[in-house]
């Protein structure tokens, strides 16, 4: 249905590093949490770009 492409080389490198750390079991607790969040978001985007879990929200600290 949809193809997800990482836009910039730095993001592709970051994602590949995160995947390899998660697969080998050396990722920190925060890295695992981020890996799951990004993976879930990419899954929802690929299946349905209008998924309710992809709604944006304001970041008050900014």
Buried (B, 14 or more C-beta within 10 A) or exposed (E): EEEEEEEEEEEEEBBEEBBEBBEEEEBEEEBBEBBEEBBEBBEBBEEEEEBEEEEEEEEEEE
